């Protein structure tokens, strides 16, 4: 079952939930500035008592080609201010992260988010449903594998 994405004022985030027998996934889309996303993520984790090992943070990455993904069980922020905010709020770098490549225009230093923002806005419902369903199928395996390391 996939729940609708709705704004939760107490978290300053939009939340959606998907459940299958034995598996539950919640998406949290902070409505803060990216540099403050740790506030929303930390509040949701505290309220629902989610340990950092059960968290999976998905971020855009301009240094990866568009559509490429990279999954890691932990590590540094790599200069991503959203990850820095989450690390600061949680007090740890030990949480899984999924980097989604948005690419960067050749030779450009600044990141242009117009394409990515338009894509997500137009495809929001599809995007949310895709990730909720995919994560409910794979989340148990990912978190179990990351604990064994």
N, C-alpha and C positions, 0 to 999 in steps of 0.2 A: 504494500500500500504506500503510495506517495502522497505526502501532505503538501499543501500549498505553501508558498513562500510568503510570509507575512512579517510586517514590521513589529518589532518588540521594543517599545520605548525604554524599558529598564535596562536593556542591553545595548541600545543604539545600534541595532543590527536587524537584518531580515533573516528569518529562520525557516527552514523546511526540514521535514522528516520523512524518512522511508523506513519501512519495517518489513521483514520477512521472518518466518519462524527461526529463532535463534540469532537474528542479526537486526541491528538498528543503526541507522546512520542519520546524523543531523548535519545539515549545511548551515553555516553561519556566514552571512555576507555583511561585514561591518559597514555601517553607514557613516563612519568617521572618515577623516582624511587618512590616506594610506599610512602616513607616518604615525598615526595614533591607533592603528587597527588592533594593537595589543590590548587596548582598553576593552573593546567589545569581545574579543576572543577570550580574554581572561575572565571576564564577567560571566560569560556563558559556561565556561569550563567550571568555574566555582559553583554556580547555581546548580548545574546538572551533575556535579562531582565527577568530572571527566579527567582522568590522569593524562599527563602529557604524552605518555606512551600510546594512548588511544586517539590522539589528535593527528589529523593529516591536514597540513596547510597547503593550499594550492595557490600559487602566485604566477603572475605573468613574468616572463624573462626575455628582455630585448636581446640578450646575448645568445639566445638559442634561435635557430631558424624557425620560422612560423610552422606551428603544428608539431614540432618535436617536443617530447616530454622527457623529463629526467626525474627519477624518484630516488630519494635518499632517506636513510633512517635518522639522520641528524646532521649537524655540521654548522658552518658559519652562515651568516646572512648573505655573504657574497656582495655586500653593498646595497642589498634590497632593503629599503627603509621600512617596509611593512614587516619583514622578518625581524629586523632590528627591534621594532616596537614590541613584537610578540615575545622575543627573547628577553627583553627587559622586563616585561610584565610577568612572564612565567618564571624568570630567574634561571632559565636553562636553555641550552641549544639542543638538548636531546629530545627532539620530537620529529616525526616524519614530515617530509615536505615534498611536494610535487611541483616542479617548475614546468610551466607550459610556455613554449616558445612563441613569441609574437614577432620576432625578427626586428631588425633595425635597418633603416634605409642606409645603403652603402655610403660611408663617409660621414654620416650624420652623428653628431654627439648627442643631440636632444632626441628624446623618445617621443614619437608622434603617436598618440593614443587614438586618433580619430577612427582608424580602421577597426581596431579592437573594440572600442566603445560602441561603434555602430553595429558591429557583428553581434556582440553580446546583447545589446538592446533589442535588435530585431529578432534574435533567436533565443531570448531569455528563457521562455518556457521549455523549449526543446533542450537547451543547455542544462537547465536545472534537472529536468527529468533524466537526461542522459547520465549525468554524474551521480545522482541519487541511486539509480538502478545499478550502475556500474560499481559504485562503491559498496552497495549492500552485497554484491556478489563477491567482491575481492577484498573488502576491508578486513575480514577475519584472517585471511591468509597473510596479508601484509603485516598486520600487527603481531601475529604469531611469529612470523619470520623475523621481524625486527627485534623481538624479545630474545630470540635464540642467539643473536650476535654478541 
